[in-house]
Every structure is written in structure tokens, then in C-alpha cells.
Amino acid sequence: MIKATILKILCVCSAIKQRSKTGEDYFASKYNNHEFLSAGTNLKICRKEGTTELTEDLLQWADKVYVIEKRHLKQIQKYTGSKYYSKIKVLDIPDIFKYYDPELVRILEERIIL
């Protein structure tokens, strides 16, 4: 019997309130054979909102990392260099969407390939 590979997917934005949280929740409900988490690069907001801060442990955990904007990639590179570059994809999604916005879901579907 062939065993399916379980992918660990990390969605990264600033505070995990809208875009990356939508990605985590939407794909977790659609693909229950994979693991999804989201994390934020803005530690101050994450601490204030009680959301998950991005850590190197999370970057190591993930098989694929989807960053919402190029600035999130730059923040990762600032602390880790190019160590995780091969598993990171920039989605280029502007900060104009609310949680689970139908257009945001459509864009995520189009840009996240599992």
C-alpha cells in the first residue's frame, strides 16, 4: 500500500489576522491530509493579538512556506539568510482583504499549489 506524504505548510504574514489565517483555515478544511499553520513576522502585533510569532523552529518544521508579501520574505532573510529560500514562495497578495474574503480565497487557490 502506498502511503500519502503529509506536507507541513506554513503561511506567513504580519499578524495572522486576515490573509495567512484565511490560507491556514481554508486549506486545512480542504486538505485534511496535510498540516497547516500560520505565523506572523510582526512580533509586537502577534504578542498583542495573541497570535503565533514566526520562529526558526516553524521554518524548520515546514515543508513549504508561503509568504504573503515580499517584505515577509525579506524579514525571514534578515535573520536566516538564504537557509530556507528553497521552500519559500512569495504570493504577492496586497493587504486589502478581510478574513475569508471570497476574492482572497480565489487568489490563494490560484497561487498555492500542493
N, C-alpha and C positions, 0 to 999 in steps of 0.2 A: 504494500500500500504506500502511495506517495503522500508524504506529509507536507501540507502547505506551509510556506515560510511566513512567519509572523513578522511584519515590519513594524518598527517603532518610529513614529512620525512626530516631529516637534514643529509646532507653528510658533513663530516669534514675531512680536510687535513691541510696542512701547509698554502698554499696561494691561493687556489681555482683557479688555472690556468689550471690544466690538469685533474687529476683523479676525484676529487669531483665535479668539474664543469661538467665533462662528465656525471657523475652519475645524477646530478641535471637535466641537459638538456635532456639527453636521457630518463629518466623515466618520466619527465614532459610531453614530447611529446607522450609517450606511454600510460601513465595513467593520463588522464586529469581530472579524478575524485578524485585525491589526490593532495596535495600541497607539493612542493619540494623546498628546499633551500640548499645552501651550505655555509660553513663558514670556516675560517682559524684560526689556532692556532698561527701562526707567525704574531704577531701584526705589527712588523716593515715592513715586506713584504706586508701585507694586506694594510697598510696605503700608502706605496709607490706605489702599483699597483692599489689602489682604489677598492679593493675587500672587501667583508664583513668579519669583525672580529667576531670570536666566542665570544658570551656573554652568561651569565647565562640566560638571557631572552630568547635566542634562544633555549637553552637546555630545559627550561620550556615549551616553545611553542611546541616542537616536541613530537610526539607520539613514534617515533623510531629515533634513531641516529646511523648512520653508519660511523664509523671512519676508515680511510683508512689504518692506521698502528697502532700498539700497542703504539707507542710513543705519538700519538694523544690522546689516552685514558689516558695515564699517565699524560699528561698536564691537561686534564679535572679533573682528580682525585686530582691533586696537589692543585687545587683551590676549588673543590667542594666535595672532599672525595668520598664516595660511593653513594651520593644522587641520581645520575642519572644512576647508574650502570645497573639497571634492563631494561632500554630502549636502552642501547648501545650494538652494535655488532661490533667487530673488523673484517675488511675484509682482512687484510694481503695482500695488493697489493703493490708491490715494486714501487719505484719512477723511473720507466724506460719507462713510456708511455707518449705519447703526447695526446693532446685533441682529443677525439673521435676515438682513435686508435681502430680498429676492435677487437683486442685481449683484450683490456681493456673493451670494451662493453660486450664481451662474458663473461669475468670474473665477471663483475658487475651483469649481468643477472643470472649467476650461484649462486652468493653469497647473493644477495639482494632478500629477499622473502617478498612479500607484501600480 
